Amino acid sequence: MIKLDISTVIFVYLFFSVVVILVVWFFLNFGTRMKMFVSDEKYIWHCSICSNNYVDSRSEEFSECPRCGSYAERASGKGQEKEDG
């Protein structure tokens, strides 16, 4: 028979309990990891009134700006540089 201290038994129990919890958490979290946000250009809108850029995937032609409430046009795409003038 193996003789163990009560403190050794408690340590081994707690150690393996924590290891099991971490392994289960890792495998459950692995599939539902937050994916990096990549927006499609067709969902990016630009409000000409308040200069707010936002994402709206529900609207096709017109979108209502969430900041000022006006109707907005689609963003021009990749190059939204400010004009000097």
C-alpha positions in Angstrom: 0.0 0.0 0.0 1.2 3.5 -0.8 1.4 5.9 2.1 0.6 9.5 1.2 0.2 12.6 3.3 -3.1 14.4 3.3 -1.4 17.5 1.8 0.0 15.5 -1.1 -3.4 14.0 -1.9 -5.0 17.4 -1.8 -2.2 18.9 -4.0 -2.5 16.1 -6.6 -6.3 16.4 -6.6 -6.3 20.1 -7.1 -3.5 19.9 -9.7 -5.3 17.4 -11.9 -8.6 19.2 -11.4 -7.1 22.5 -12.7 -5.4 20.6 -15.6 -8.8 19.0 -16.6 -10.6 22.4 -16.4 -7.9 24.1 -18.6 -8.0 21.3 -21.2 -11.8 21.4 -21.4 -11.7 25.2 -21.6 -9.1 25.2 -24.4 -11.0 22.7 -26.6 -14.4 24.4 -26.1 -12.9 27.8 -26.8 -10.8 26.7 -29.8 -13.8 26.4 -32.1 -15.5 29.6 -31.0 -12.5 31.8 -30.9 -13.3 35.4 -31.9 -12.4 35.7 -35.5 -10.7 38.8 -36.9 -13.2 41.3 -38.3 -12.9 41.8 -42.0 -15.5 44.0 -43.6 -16.5 43.7 -47.2 -16.3 47.0 -49.1 -20.0 46.7 -50.1 -21.1 47.1 -46.5 -19.1 50.2 -45.8 -21.1 53.5 -45.9 -20.0 57.1 -45.6 -22.3 59.9 -44.4 -21.7 63.2 -46.2 -23.3 65.2 -43.4 -21.3 64.1 -40.4 -18.4 62.3 -42.1 -19.2 59.1 -40.2 -17.9 55.8 -41.7 -19.9 52.8 -40.6 -20.8 49.2 -41.5 -24.4 48.3 -42.6 -24.9 44.9 -44.1 -28.7 45.2 -44.3 -29.1 48.0 -46.7 -28.6 47.7 -50.5 -29.0 51.2 -52.0 -29.7 53.6 -49.2 -28.6 53.5 -45.5 -29.5 55.7 -42.6 -26.6 57.1 -40.7 -26.6 55.9 -37.0 -25.0 59.1 -35.8 -27.1 61.9 -37.5 -30.0 60.0 -39.0 -29.5 61.2 -42.6 -29.4 59.0 -45.6 -25.9 58.1 -46.6 -24.0 57.0 -49.7 -21.6 54.1 -50.1 -18.0 54.7 -49.2 -15.8 55.2 -52.3 -13.7 52.2 -51.4 -10.0 51.9 -50.7 -8.7 55.4 -51.1 -10.7 57.8 -48.8 -8.0 60.4 -48.6 -8.8 64.0 -47.5 -8.6 66.6 -50.2 -6.4 69.5 -49.5 -8.1 72.7 -50.2 
